Amino acid sequence: MPDTSFSATLLSSAADLSATDWNGLAPGQDGRPDNPFLDHAFFDALEKSGSASRETGWLPQHLLLRDAQDMPVGLMPLYLKSHSQGEYVFDYGWADAFQRAGGAYYPKFQASVPFTPATGPRLLAHDTETRQALLQAISAIAEDNDISSVHATFVPEEEQKLAEEAGWLVRYDTQYHWFNQGFSSFENYLESMSSRHRKVTRRERREALSSGIEVRWLTGADLTESVWDAFFDFYTDTGNRKWGRPYLNRRFFSLLTETMADRIVLMFAYDGDEPIAGTLSLVGRERLFGRYWGASRDVPFLHFELCYYQAIDYAIAHGLKVAEAGAQGDHKLARGYTPTTTRSVHWVGHPGLRNAVADFLEQERVAVSREQEALRRYTPFRHNTGESGES
């Protein structure tokens, strides 16, 4: 049962809690979260734009804990889901098996940032006791309301351990991240690579821009509505081809710019004055988070240039420790992005489903570990000098 010294409430929108209270619970400085995806403004833009809403299957149900003085002390960004889309941790097989056995897998609780496979805290509190209380509270609420399961995805290792201690199931997966080893320039970074990979990287960058294409970094006041119109065309083209329907609508980007323009970087490729491709990244205190890519023209290696090489350039120029390149894609390995473990934790109410999922996850974790070990042998670095201490 939840700690009775806290009262638990489910908020129907991020707007139900002030930005000051929300951001004050997230790790950060001067009232601003280190991770831009934890910012109240990010959730508010998702919800006010209608991108994350009941209609899209993302009903906001943010779990808030208050202490005896009615002060906000704990927060779990949370959604009631009617499907498993936009999560990047796939449980379709679990849902299908449970429903074929006569159970109701949906709705389920999802503690995550919608459409965002970036690791960050999901238990926003200043002490371990309150984080434990959040886990206890949401599992009790799920059980009391016949919710099949609770899923907290892309959690940091310390939250994984807390959840595991509380009896939640643990799942591992792999992403590819680039780690800054104190490089002074991209050329300095290339020195960490084998000769063959240096040549390949230089050739790819040269060919991507060989026809006079110019790359510009756009942020802050550069993010005009016409710039967003161009990017949205790129984004929807990619979304239509990959997912069938883009998750984010046009209004989301305008709303985000009103409050977070200084944390947004668009990397646009121009042919003269015409933008022909672009990527969107968000900037944290120590990390660059690459998110979306699209193009109106097929140019060899331009995808690699904008999504991977320009991200490395930006991270080096701004002293960032890590550049994340989103979900999946072992082609990132040859571009200097190394295998990194991502974690999610899962509370499953039905004993039969829980036991089946637990058996599956035990085997899957072994497979993920073996795959990462094999992948690391194919990093492009001399004597693996570019590998990170993260796992």
C-alpha positions in Angstrom: 0.0 0.0 0.0 1.1 3.6 -0.6 2.8 5.5 2.2 -0.1 7.2 4.0 1.9 10.3 4.7 1.4 11.2 1.0 -1.9 11.9 -0.8 -2.1 10.8 -4.4 -4.0 12.6 -7.2 -4.2 11.9 -10.9 -4.0 15.1 -12.9 -6.0 15.3 -16.2 -3.4 17.6 -17.8 0.1 19.0 -17.3 -1.7 22.4 -17.0 -3.2 21.3 -13.7 0.2 21.8 -12.1 2.1 25.0 -12.3 5.3 25.0 -14.4 7.2 26.0 -11.2 6.0 23.1 -9.2 6.5 20.6 -12.0 10.0 21.7 -13.0 11.0 22.0 -9.4 10.6 18.3 -8.9 12.8 17.4 -11.9 16.6 17.3 -11.7 17.9 20.6 -12.9 19.3 24.0 -12.2 17.5 27.3 -11.6 14.1 25.7 -11.9 14.8 24.2 -15.3 15.1 20.5 -15.9 18.5 19.2 -17.2 16.6 17.0 -19.6 14.4 19.1 -21.9 11.8 16.3 -22.2 11.0 16.6 -18.5 10.1 20.3 -18.9 6.5 21.2 -18.1 6.5 23.1 -21.4 7.1 20.0 -23.4 4.2 18.1 -21.9 2.0 21.2 -22.1 2.7 21.6 -25.8 2.0 17.9 -26.4 -1.4 18.1 -24.7 -2.6 21.6 -25.7 -1.8 20.8 -29.4 -3.8 17.6 -29.1 -0.9 15.4 -30.0 -1.2 13.6 -26.7 -4.8 13.4 -25.9 -7.8 11.0 -25.3 -8.4 11.1 -29.1 -4.9 9.9 -29.9 -4.9 7.3 -27.2 -2.8 9.2 -24.7 -5.1 10.3 -21.9 -3.1 12.4 -19.4 -3.2 11.0 -15.9 -0.1 12.4 -14.2 0.4 11.0 -10.7 1.0 13.8 -8.1 2.0 13.1 -4.5 1.4 15.8 -1.9 2.8 15.8 1.6 0.9 16.5 4.9 1.3 20.3 4.2 -0.3 19.8 0.8 2.9 20.6 -1.0 3.8 18.8 -4.3 6.6 16.4 -3.5 6.5 13.7 -6.2 5.4 13.4 -9.8 5.1 10.6 -12.3 4.3 11.9 -15.9 1.6 9.3 -16.8 -0.8 8.4 -19.5 -3.7 6.0 -19.8 -3.2 4.2 -23.1 -5.7 2.5 -25.3 -2.9 1.1 -27.6 0.9 0.6 -27.7 1.8 3.1 -30.4 4.5 5.8 -30.0 6.3 4.1 -27.1 9.4 2.4 -28.8 9.3 -0.4 -26.2 7.1 -3.0 -27.9 4.6 -5.0 -25.9 2.2 -6.0 -28.7 2.9 -9.7 -28.1 2.0 -9.4 -24.4 -1.3 -7.6 -25.3 -2.2 -10.2 -28.0 -1.4 -13.2 -25.7 -3.4 -11.7 -22.8 -6.4 -10.8 -24.9 -6.4 -14.3 -26.6 -6.5 -15.8 -23.1 -9.6 -13.7 -22.3 -7.9 -10.7 -20.5 -8.2 -7.0 -21.2 -4.7 -5.6 -21.7 -5.9 -2.1 -22.5 -6.2 0.4 -21.0 -2.8 0.4 -19.5 -0.7 3.1 -17.7 2.3 4.4 -19.5 4.9 6.5 -17.5 6.9 8.1 -20.3 7.3 11.1 -22.5 5.0 10.5 -25.5 6.7 9.6 -28.8 10.2 10.2 -27.2 12.6 7.3 -26.7 15.0 9.3 -24.6 16.1 8.1 -21.1 15.2 10.3 -18.2 13.7 10.1 -14.7 10.0 9.1 -14.5 9.9 9.3 -10.7 10.3 13.1 -10.1 11.1 13.6 -6.5 14.0 14.8 -4.3 14.3 11.7 -2.1 14.2 7.9 -2.4 11.3 7.5 -0.1 9.0 9.6 -2.3 10.2 7.8 -5.4 9.3 4.5 -3.7 5.9 6.0 -2.8 5.2 6.9 -6.4 5.8 3.2 -7.4 3.6 2.0 -4.6 0.8 4.5 -5.4 0.5 3.8 -9.1 0.6 0.0 -8.7 -2.2 0.3 -6.0 -4.2 2.6 -8.3 -3.8 0.2 -11.2 -4.9 -2.8 -9.1 -7.9 -0.9 -7.6 -9.1 0.1 -11.1 -8.5 -3.2 -12.9 -5.7 -1.7 -15.1 -3.7 -4.6 -16.5 -0.2 -3.0 -16.2 2.0 0.0 -15.6 5.0 0.6 -17.9 7.8 3.1 -17.1 10.0 3.3 -20.2 13.5 4.6 -20.8 14.2 4.9 -17.1 17.7 5.6 -15.6 19.5 2.7 -13.9 18.8 4.0 -10.4 15.0 4.0 -11.1 15.3 0.5 -12.5 16.8 -0.7 -9.3 14.1 0.9 -7.2 11.3 -0.6 -9.3 13.0 -4.0 -9.3 13.1 -3.9 -5.5 9.4 -3.1 -5.5 8.7 -6.3 -7.6 8.5 -4.7 -11.0 9.9 -6.5 -14.1 12.9 -5.2 -15.9 13.4 -5.0 -19.7 16.6 -4.0 -21.6 17.1 -2.8 -25.1 19.8 -1.1 -27.2 20.3 2.4 -28.5 23.3 4.0 -30.2 24.9 7.0 -28.5 27.9 9.1 -29.3 30.2 9.9 -26.3 32.5 13.0 -26.2 35.9 12.1 -25.0 37.0 15.7 -24.7 37.4 16.2 -28.4 38.4 19.7 -29.6 37.0 19.3 -33.1 35.5 16.8 -35.5 39.0 16.2 -37.0 40.3 15.5 -33.5 37.4 13.0 -33.0 38.3 11.3 -36.3 41.8 10.6 -34.9 40.1 8.1 -32.6 39.0 6.1 -35.6 40.8 3.5 -37.6 42.3 4.7 -40.9 39.6 3.0 -43.0 36.7 4.5 -41.0 38.3 8.0 -41.1 38.4 7.8 -44.9 34.8 6.5 -45.2 33.5 9.3 -42.8 35.3 12.0 -44.7 34.0 10.7 -48.0 30.4 10.6 -46.8 30.6 14.1 -45.5 32.2 15.4 -48.7 29.6 13.7 -50.9 26.7 14.9 -48.8 27.6 18.5 -49.5 29.4 18.1 -52.8 26.7 19.9 -54.9 26.9 23.2 -52.9 24.5 22.2 -50.1 25.0 24.3 -47.0 24.1 23.2 -43.4 22.8 25.8 -40.9 22.0 25.4 -37.3 18.7 27.2 -36.4 17.7 28.0 -32.8 15.9 30.7 -30.8 14.8 33.6 -32.9 15.7 31.6 -36.1 12.7 29.4 -35.5 10.1 31.3 -37.5 6.8 29.9 -38.6 8.1 29.6 -42.2 11.0 27.5 -40.9 8.6 25.3 -39.1 6.4 24.9 -42.1 9.4 23.6 -44.0 10.4 21.2 -41.3 6.8 20.0 -40.8 6.8 19.0 -44.5 10.0 17.0 -43.9 8.6 15.4 -40.8 5.2 14.4 -42.2 6.9 12.8 -45.3 9.0 10.6 -43.0 6.2 9.9 -40.7 3.8 8.9 -43.5 6.4 6.5 -44.8 7.5 5.0 -41.4 4.4 5.0 -39.2 1.5 5.7 -41.5 0.5 8.8 -39.6 2.9 11.3 -37.9 2.4 11.5 -34.1 2.9 15.3 -33.8 0.8 18.0 -35.4 1.9 21.3 -36.7 0.6 23.3 -33.7 2.9 21.4 -31.4 6.0 22.9 -32.9 4.7 26.4 -32.6 3.7 25.9 -29.0 7.0 24.4 -28.1 8.8 27.4 -29.7 6.9 29.8 -27.5 8.6 28.4 -24.3 11.6 26.3 -25.3 13.1 27.9 -28.4 16.5 28.1 -26.9 16.5 24.3 -26.3 15.6 23.5 -29.9 18.1 23.1 -32.7 17.1 22.5 -36.3 19.9 21.5 -38.6 18.7 22.5 -42.1 20.4 21.6 -45.4 19.9 24.4 -48.0 20.4 24.4 -51.7 20.8 28.1 -52.2 17.9 29.6 -50.2 15.7 26.5 -50.4 15.7 24.1 -47.4 15.8 20.5 -48.7 16.2 18.5 -45.5 16.3 19.0 -41.8 16.6 17.4 -38.4 15.2 18.4 -35.0 17.2 18.0 -31.8 16.6 19.2 -28.3 19.5 20.3 -26.1 19.9 19.3 -22.5 22.5 20.4 -20.0 24.9 17.6 -21.0 23.2 15.9 -24.0 22.0 16.5 -27.5 18.8 14.5 -28.2 18.3 13.9 -31.9 14.6 13.3 -32.7 13.2 13.8 -36.2 14.5 13.8 -39.8 13.0 14.4 -43.2 13.9 15.6 -46.7 12.3 16.8 -49.9 15.1 15.4 -52.1 17.2 12.3 -52.0 20.9 13.3 -51.6 23.4 10.5 -50.9 24.7 10.5 -47.3 22.7 13.7 -46.4 20.8 11.7 -43.8 24.1 10.7 -42.1 25.4 14.2 -42.3 22.5 15.9 -40.7 21.5 13.2 -38.2 24.9 12.0 -37.0 27.9 14.0 -38.1 26.3 17.4 -37.5 25.1 16.2 -34.1 28.7 15.3 -33.3 29.9 18.7 -34.5 27.3 20.5 -32.4 28.1 18.4 -29.3 31.8 19.1 -29.6 31.2 22.9 -30.2 29.0 23.2 -27.2 30.9 20.9 -24.8 28.1 18.3 -24.5 29.0 14.9 -23.3 26.6 12.7 -25.3 24.7 12.9 -28.5 21.7 10.5 -28.7 20.4 9.4 -32.1 17.0 8.1 -31.2 15.7 4.5 -31.4 17.2 1.5 -33.2 19.4 1.6 -36.3 22.7 -0.4 -36.3 23.8 1.7 -39.2 24.7 4.3 -36.5 27.5 2.0 -35.3 29.8 2.8 -38.3 29.2 6.6 -37.7 30.7 6.4 -34.2 27.5 5.8 -32.1 28.1 2.9 -29.7 25.6 0.4 -28.2 24.1 1.6 -25.0 21.6 -0.1 -22.7 18.1 1.4 -22.3 15.9 0.2 -19.5 12.2 0.0 -18.8 10.2 -1.4 -15.8 6.8 -3.1 -15.8 4.2 -3.8 -13.2 1.8 -6.6 -14.3 -1.2 -7.4 -12.3 -2.4 -10.8 -13.5 -0.2 -13.5 -12.1 -0.3 -15.7 -15.2 0.6 -12.8 -17.5 3.3 -11.6 -15.1 5.0 -15.0 -15.0 4.9 -15.4 -18.8 6.4 -11.9 -19.3 9.0 -12.4 -16.6 10.2 -15.6 -18.4 10.4 -13.8 -21.7 12.2 -10.8 -20.2 14.8 -13.0 -18.6 15.7 -14.6 -21.9 15.5 -11.2 -23.7 18.0 -9.6 -21.3 20.5 -12.3 -22.0 20.1 -11.9 -25.8 20.4 -8.1 -25.6 23.6 -8.4 -23.6 25.1 -10.9 -26.0 24.1 -8.7 -29.0 25.8 -5.6 -27.5 28.9 -7.5 -26.8 29.1 -8.6 -30.4 28.2 -5.1 -31.7 31.0 -3.5 -29.8 33.6 -5.5 -31.8 32.4 -3.5 -34.9 32.9 0.0 -33.5 35.0 2.2 -35.9 37.5 3.2 -33.2 41.2 2.3 -32.9 41.5 -0.1 -30.0 37.9 0.8 -29.0 39.1 4.2 -27.7 35.7 5.8 -28.5 33.6 3.4 -26.4 31.9 4.9 -23.4 31.7 3.9 -19.8 27.9 3.8 -20.1 26.1 0.4 -20.3 
